Amino acid sequence: MYRIAVLLTCFNRVNKTLACLENLFASIPDNASLDVYLVDDGSTDGTGQSVRDTFPQVNVIQGTGSLYWNRGMHLAWDTASKHHQYDYYMLLNDDTFLYPNAPEDVLQCAIAEDNNVVVCAAFCSEKTGAFTYGGQTKSGTPVIPNGSIQECHSINGNCLLVPKKVYDAVGNLDPIFPHAIGDFDYGQRAMAKGFTLITTKQYLGTCESNDYLPKWCYSHTPFKERVKALYSPLGNSHPKYYFIYIKRHFGLGLAIKHMLTIHLRLLIPNLWKQ
């Protein structure tokens, strides 16, 4: 019997959070048990209490209100690792809705590769059936499920399965990143330790993608608001954290290049397709 710690962080999406957990608990593999650790990062819509009332088996951890995704997931993972030595850690976004076979499929993918992998589940749009999140190639092209395990070069953190041997070597998410980038960074760190990133044989659920660029990329956004949006933890390409990530894995030269192009786009958004 494998023991899996499922990690989530949430903020003011009570209905999605409850639906995500309902799907999760309806899909527990026969050969595994799930312990769920959920960080409620200062929700004002009653998410934490609703989870406690509906799913009393969930370990609800109160956040500070300023953790965002990556630091919230780091706290959930840190809490779980101190509670028990789990066989696997499963990172899950609360806006991701798993199919009934999902936990079994990611588990079997890991076992098939002798647990020397990080398994990235592939997701599609419920509306269109098109790829939304999962693994990407080195050039950033989505790795579309084709019925076989495929390697990838970067991973989205919507649903990741990290075996204990990977965790023992790579550790937790890096809390230097507040919101975004932490999942990409984890994938690169895992590869640097000799592990492989793989994606699942099929889509394991639905998650709608955000089809819009960040607010700071649009010329119709006033300049001061563009600056504020870029330097927000939710800005996706926060210059400081993106610089750290690129320098860490791809070198100083490329980090400087991206720093310059990000700020050029901030100043003159019309140079890029909007």
KAQUI-V653644 format. One record per residue. RES is the residue in one letter. BURIAL is + if it has 24 or more other ideal C-beta (glycine too) atoms within 12 Angstrom, else -. D_FIRST is the distance of its C-alpha to the first C-alpha in Angstrom with 2 decimals. Layout:
RES,BURIAL,D_FIRST ; RES,BURIAL,D_FIRST
This chain:
M,-,0.00 ; Y,+,3.80 ; R,+,6.51 ; I,+,9.69 ; A,+,13.20 ; V,+,15.60 ; L,+,19.18 ; L,+,22.38 ; T,+,26.02 ; C,+,28.61 ; F,+,32.32 ; N,-,34.37 ; R,+,32.49 ; V,+,31.37 ; N,-,31.30 ; K,+,29.39 ; T,+,26.90 ; L,+,26.27 ; A,+,26.09 ; C,+,23.59 ; L,+,21.27 ; E,-,21.88 ; N,+,20.87 ; L,+,17.71 ; F,+,16.54 ; A,-,17.62 ; S,+,15.36 ; I,+,11.77 ; P,+,9.65 ; D,-,8.28 ; N,-,4.95 ; A,+,5.08 ; S,-,7.14 ; L,+,10.54 ; D,+,13.10 ; V,+,16.48 ; Y,+,19.38 ; L,+,22.66 ; V,+,26.00 ; D,+,28.99 ; D,+,31.75 ; G,-,34.71 ; S,+,34.60 ; T,-,37.73 ; D,-,36.60 ; G,-,34.35 ; T,+,31.06 ; G,+,29.41 ; Q,-,30.61 ; S,+,29.80 ; V,+,26.15 ; R,-,26.15 ; D,-,27.85 ; T,+,25.84 ; F,+,22.31 ; P,-,22.47 ; Q,-,18.76 ; V,+,19.66 ; N,+,20.78 ; V,+,24.25 ; I,+,26.02 ; Q,+,29.77 ; G,+,31.26 ; T,-,34.86 ; G,-,35.97 ; S,-,36.62 ; L,+,33.22 ; Y,+,33.00 ; W,+,29.98 ; N,+,29.28 ; R,+,29.98 ; G,+,28.10 ; M,+,24.96 ; H,+,25.61 ; L,+,25.78 ; A,+,22.53 ; W,+,20.76 ; D,+,22.63 ; T,+,21.74 ; A,+,17.98 ; S,+,18.12 ; K,-,20.14 ; H,-,17.86 ; H,-,14.66 ; Q,-,13.61 ; Y,+,11.19 ; D,+,9.53 ; Y,+,11.57 ; Y,+,14.57 ; M,+,15.80 ; L,+,19.54 ; L,+,20.96 ; N,+,24.60 ; D,+,25.57 ; D,+,28.04 ; T,+,25.48 ; F,+,24.41 ; L,+,21.32 ; Y,+,21.37 ; P,-,18.75 ; N,+,17.09 ; A,+,17.15 ; P,+,13.69 ; E,+,12.41 ; D,+,15.51 ; V,+,15.35 ; L,+,11.83 ; Q,+,13.19 ; C,+,16.34 ; A,+,14.86 ; I,+,13.05 ; A,-,16.41 ; E,+,18.27 ; D,-,16.30 ; N,+,15.47 ; N,+,19.21 ; V,+,19.81 ; V,+,20.00 ; V,+,19.25 ; C,+,21.92 ; A,+,21.66 ; A,+,25.05 ; F,+,26.76 ; C,+,29.96 ; S,-,32.61 ; E,-,32.42 ; K,-,36.21 ; T,-,36.86 ; G,-,33.68 ; A,-,34.56 ; F,+,32.30 ; T,+,32.08 ; Y,+,29.35 ; G,+,27.11 ; G,+,28.06 ; Q,+,31.65 ; T,-,33.61 ; K,-,35.73 ; S,-,38.59 ; G,-,36.62 ; T,-,36.37 ; P,+,33.31 ; V,+,30.88 ; I,+,30.80 ; P,+,27.83 ; N,-,29.05 ; G,-,26.18 ; S,-,25.19 ; I,+,23.47 ; Q,+,26.38 ; E,+,27.09 ; C,+,28.71 ; H,+,30.70 ; S,+,30.03 ; I,+,27.45 ; N,+,27.63 ; G,+,25.15 ; N,+,24.71 ; C,+,21.06 ; L,+,19.66 ; L,+,16.27 ; V,+,16.62 ; P,+,14.23 ; K,+,14.43 ; K,+,16.93 ; V,+,19.11 ; Y,+,19.08 ; D,-,19.97 ; A,-,22.90 ; V,+,24.08 ; G,-,23.26 ; N,+,23.69 ; L,+,26.08 ; D,+,29.67 ; P,+,31.22 ; I,-,34.67 ; F,+,34.15 ; P,+,34.52 ; H,+,33.50 ; A,+,33.50 ; I,+,33.05 ; G,+,29.99 ; D,+,27.67 ; F,+,30.21 ; D,+,30.58 ; Y,+,26.88 ; G,+,26.87 ; Q,+,29.95 ; R,+,28.64 ; A,+,25.50 ; M,+,27.83 ; A,-,30.11 ; K,-,27.36 ; G,-,26.92 ; F,+,23.98 ; T,+,24.45 ; L,+,24.38 ; I,+,23.34 ; T,+,23.51 ; T,+,21.74 ; K,+,23.16 ; Q,+,24.27 ; Y,+,24.99 ; L,+,21.99 ; G,+,24.17 ; T,+,27.55 ; C,+,29.17 ; E,+,32.93 ; S,-,34.59 ; N,-,37.55 ; D,-,40.46 ; Y,-,42.82 ; L,-,43.67 ; P,+,43.52 ; K,+,46.57 ; W,+,48.16 ; C,+,48.52 ; Y,-,51.04 ; S,-,54.77 ; H,-,55.41 ; T,-,53.42 ; P,-,55.93 ; F,-,55.66 ; K,-,54.77 ; E,-,51.93 ; R,+,50.73 ; V,-,50.69 ; K,-,48.83 ; A,+,46.23 ; L,+,45.73 ; Y,+,45.24 ; S,+,42.96 ; P,+,39.28 ; L,+,38.78 ; G,+,41.21 ; N,+,38.60 ; S,+,40.93 ; H,+,41.97 ; P,+,44.25 ; K,-,43.08 ; Y,+,39.34 ; Y,+,39.85 ; F,+,42.18 ; I,+,39.61 ; Y,+,37.00 ; I,+,39.47 ; K,-,41.06 ; R,-,37.77 ; H,+,36.59 ; F,-,39.77 ; G,-,42.69 ; L,-,45.47 ; G,-,47.76 ; L,-,45.46 ; A,-,44.55 ; I,-,48.28 ; K,-,48.86 ; H,+,46.26 ; M,+,47.64 ; L,-,51.07 ; T,-,50.11 ; I,+,48.10 ; H,-,51.16 ; L,-,53.49 ; R,+,51.56 ; L,+,51.73 ; L,-,55.51 ; I,-,56.21 ; P,+,53.48 ; N,-,55.74 ; L,-,55.32 ; W,-,51.92 ; K,-,51.13 ; Q,-,50.24
